[in-house]
Amino acid sequence: MSLTLRSVLYAKRVNISNVPVYTCERCSRNEVFPGVKSDLGVLVGRLGSQPHAQTIPFDEIHEWAGVLSHAQSHSKPLRPAMVARVTEERTNELLDLWLVASSVGDEAWMAELRERLSQLSAQYIS
């Protein structure tokens, strides 16, 4: 199974693009990457059962999808070394922002950065 970014259609009206998905080349089966499945579920829950037609770029709202999208723009197919490098760069960027948020005492910004960092670190734990 290979990890790719795919579009997920919800309620025939919402196209959620750049969702990390495992794809089996042999049987053509697709499975949402376990590390983003719950966040994708939260997003779908917020859309409700009657969402209006729209496209949502998942890589703009989820750090791991963003890292994979960035890595894929440099290397198709996704290569583990490129994903690791981009993940490290993004983690360092977020930690630098954490220092700034901490120095100005912005608790809301720190909470947002904590959530973003947890989206990246969860990929190595799950």
NORTA-V902064 format. One record per residue. RES is the residue in one small letter. PHI is phi in whole degrees, 0 to 359 (none if undefined). OMEGA is omega in degrees with one decimal (* if undefined). Layout:
BEGIN
RES/PHI/OMEGA ; RES/PHI/OMEGA
END
This chain:
BEGIN
m/none/178.8 ; s/247/178.8 ; l/267/179.5 ; t/225/173.7 ; l/255/-176.1 ; r/230/172.4 ; s/266/177.3 ; v/244/179.5 ; l/263/179.3 ; y/242/176.4 ; a/53/178.0 ; k/59/-175.1 ; r/228/-175.7 ; v/245/176.6 ; n/260/177.6 ; i/259/-173.7 ; s/269/176.2 ; n/59/175.3 ; v/269/177.0 ; p/295/-175.6 ; v/223/169.9 ; y/278/179.2 ; t/235/175.9 ; c/268/-179.2 ; e/292/-176.9 ; r/286/-174.6 ; c/251/179.4 ; s/65/178.0 ; r/280/177.9 ; n/239/177.4 ; e/217/178.7 ; v/300/179.8 ; f/304/-175.4 ; p/305/-178.0 ; g/290/179.1 ; v/244/-173.9 ; k/303/-177.9 ; s/291/178.2 ; d/292/175.0 ; l/296/177.2 ; g/298/177.2 ; v/297/178.5 ; l/300/179.4 ; v/298/177.8 ; g/299/178.6 ; r/292/180.0 ; l/288/-179.5 ; g/81/-175.5 ; s/275/-179.9 ; q/234/-177.3 ; p/287/174.6 ; h/277/-177.2 ; a/298/-179.7 ; q/193/172.3 ; t/242/179.8 ; i/242/176.8 ; p/281/-176.1 ; f/299/-179.7 ; d/291/176.6 ; e/268/-179.6 ; i/241/179.1 ; h/230/-174.8 ; e/301/-177.1 ; w/295/177.0 ; a/296/177.1 ; g/296/177.6 ; v/298/-180.0 ; l/296/178.6 ; s/297/178.6 ; h/296/179.4 ; a/297/-178.8 ; q/292/178.1 ; s/291/178.0 ; h/263/-171.6 ; s/206/174.2 ; k/250/-7.6 ; p/290/178.6 ; l/301/177.8 ; r/245/-178.0 ; p/307/-179.1 ; a/296/179.1 ; m/291/178.1 ; v/298/179.5 ; a/297/-178.9 ; r/294/-179.2 ; v/294/177.5 ; t/298/179.2 ; e/297/178.9 ; e/298/-178.6 ; r/293/177.4 ; t/299/178.6 ; n/297/176.5 ; e/300/-179.0 ; l/294/177.2 ; l/293/174.9 ; d/298/177.1 ; l/296/177.5 ; w/301/178.8 ; l/299/178.5 ; v/294/-179.9 ; a/300/179.4 ; s/293/-177.7 ; s/293/177.8 ; v/264/176.9 ; g/71/-178.6 ; d/273/-176.2 ; e/296/-179.4 ; a/295/178.9 ; w/295/178.4 ; m/298/178.8 ; a/295/177.6 ; e/297/179.3 ; l/294/177.2 ; r/299/178.2 ; e/297/179.5 ; r/297/178.5 ; l/296/179.9 ; s/293/176.9 ; q/295/178.2 ; l/280/-176.4 ; s/290/-179.9 ; a/297/-178.2 ; q/293/-178.9 ; y/270/-179.3 ; i/270/-175.8 ; s/282/*
END
